[in-house]
Amino acid sequence: MAGETRLATAQANGDSTAIEIPRYAHIHDSHLRTLLVEGTFDSATVKFQISLDNSSFYDVSGADAITAKTAVNVEFRAKYVRVNVAGGGGSESIDAWLL
């Protein structure tokens, strides 16, 4: 895929490494992107999170309770993004991309 940012590869319970979004300098511009999430969920819930400082992260409404393969449009203005995986039974393996 062209223009994609990989957020997680085979992510188990926990936080993926935060990714810095390139065009953050234009904070007044909207960042409408598509979040793709797939993999083995094993009862896990995936949350898309944003941060201005790579320290305090916030859930994005509408992408904060993903429990199955999905594509969802998210709009945000933040410098850093990541996914959080929680509640998996031990065999969860989540992949996520931001387009």
C-alpha positions in Angstrom: 0.0 0.0 0.0 1.3 3.5 -0.8 1.3 6.1 1.9 0.5 3.8 4.7 2.0 3.9 8.2 2.4 0.6 10.0 1.3 1.0 13.6 1.6 -2.6 14.8 2.8 -6.0 13.7 1.7 -9.1 15.6 1.0 -6.8 18.6 0.1 -8.7 21.8 -1.5 -7.1 24.9 0.1 -3.7 25.5 0.9 -0.5 23.6 2.5 -0.4 20.2 5.5 1.9 19.7 4.2 5.4 19.0 4.6 6.7 15.4 5.2 10.4 14.6 2.9 11.7 12.0 4.7 13.7 9.3 2.5 16.8 8.4 2.0 17.7 12.1 3.4 21.2 11.4 0.0 22.0 9.8 -2.0 21.5 13.0 -4.9 23.6 11.6 -5.3 21.0 8.9 -7.5 17.9 9.5 -5.9 14.5 9.5 -8.6 12.3 8.0 -7.1 8.8 7.7 -8.3 5.2 7.5 -7.3 2.8 10.2 -7.1 -0.8 9.2 -6.9 -3.5 12.0 -6.7 -7.2 11.5 -5.2 -10.4 12.9 -6.0 -12.8 15.7 -8.0 -11.1 18.4 -8.5 -13.9 21.0 -11.0 -11.6 22.9 -8.7 -8.6 22.7 -9.9 -5.0 22.3 -7.9 -2.6 20.2 -7.9 1.2 20.8 -6.4 3.8 18.5 -4.7 6.5 20.6 -3.2 9.9 19.9 -0.8 12.2 21.8 0.8 15.6 21.4 3.9 14.8 23.5 4.4 11.0 23.1 3.7 10.7 26.9 0.0 11.1 27.5 -2.2 9.2 25.1 -5.9 9.5 24.5 -8.4 7.1 23.0 -10.1 8.3 19.7 -13.8 8.0 19.9 -15.2 5.5 17.3 -11.9 3.6 17.2 -11.6 2.7 20.9 -13.4 -0.6 21.0 -12.3 -2.7 18.0 -12.8 -6.4 18.5 -12.7 -7.7 15.0 -11.1 -7.0 11.6 -12.2 -3.6 10.5 -11.5 -0.4 8.5 -12.6 2.8 10.2 -12.1 6.5 9.3 -10.5 8.5 12.0 -9.9 12.3 12.1 -7.4 13.8 14.5 -4.9 16.5 15.0 -2.0 15.0 17.0 1.7 14.5 16.5 1.9 10.8 17.7 -0.4 7.8 17.2 -0.3 4.2 18.5 -2.7 1.3 19.2 -3.3 -0.3 22.5 -4.3 -4.0 22.7 -5.9 -5.2 25.9 -7.8 -8.2 27.2 -6.5 -10.8 24.8 -6.3 -14.4 25.9 -2.7 -15.0 25.0 -2.7 -15.8 21.3 -3.7 -12.3 20.1 -1.6 -11.0 17.2 -2.8 -7.7 15.9 -1.6 -5.8 12.8 -2.7 -2.2 12.2 -2.1 0.4 9.5 -3.0 4.1 9.1 -3.6 5.2 5.5 
